[in-house]
Amino acid sequence: MSISYLISVVAELAILAIIISSILSWLTGVTALQPVARFFNTITDPLIGPIRRILPPIGGLDFSPIVAVFLIWVVENVLLVLLAGH
């Protein structure tokens, strides 16, 4: 397993966790999903929390997951380009 593959897998898992966390946030009334939602919030809060402090919800919409996904994508691509150069 190469480091490039590992970076890609970690980035994709982080993006998937953010997407799942965002979807679960819409289903807050379903009590059976609350432990799952807490798990994904615990995983994604370190990624999304700092963005939320800088970018508060606009009109009741939280854009921080979108920004986090974009930043993960940028960091992944920069790291892969840097690794390809070596």
N, C-alpha and C positions, 0 to 999 in steps of 0.2 A: 504494500500500500504506500503510495507516494504522499508527500506532504501536500501537494496540490489537490489530490483527491480528498484528503482529510479536511482541508480548508473548505472545499466545496460542500462536503457533507455537513460540517458544522454550520456553515452559513445557511444551507437549505433547511436544516433542522430548526435553527433559530427563527427563520422566516415562517416555517410551518407552525411553530409554537405561537408566534405572534398572531397568525391568522386564526388558529383555533381559539386562542384567548379572546380575540375580538369577537368571534362568533358567539362564544359562550357568554360574553358580556351582554349580548342581546337577549339571552335566555335566562335572565336572573330569577324569574318566577318559578323555574323548574327546580324544585328542591333536590331532586336526585342528582342533578348535575353540579351542585354547589361544591362538593369535594374535588371534583375534576377541575372546575373553574378556579378554585383556590390553588390547586397544583400548578396550573398553567400561569396564573397570576404571579406565583412565587418565582417561576422560571423567567417570565418576561418582564417583571417590574424593574430589575436592574438595567434592562435595555431601554425600556420605555419611560421609566421614571424621570431620568434627567431631561429627556426631551419634553415631557409634560411640564416640567418646571419652567422651561424656556418658552414653550408654545402651549398656552392654555387652550381649553376648548373654545371653538369659535362657533357661536350660534348653537351651542349645545352639542356640537360635533367634535369628537376627539380625533385630530389628525396625526397624533403622535405615533400610532402604529404604522401609518403609511410612511412617515419620515424615517422611522426605525428600519423598516424594510428597505427603503431606498439607501440608507447609510450602510446597512449590512451588505447590500449588493455592491456598493461603491468600494467598501473595504475589501470585500472578497476579490473583486476584479483587480484592484491595485496590488494586492498580495500575489495574485496569480501572475500578473504581468511582471512583477519584480522577481518572482521565482523563475519565470520563463527566461529571464535575461541571464540567469546564472547557470 
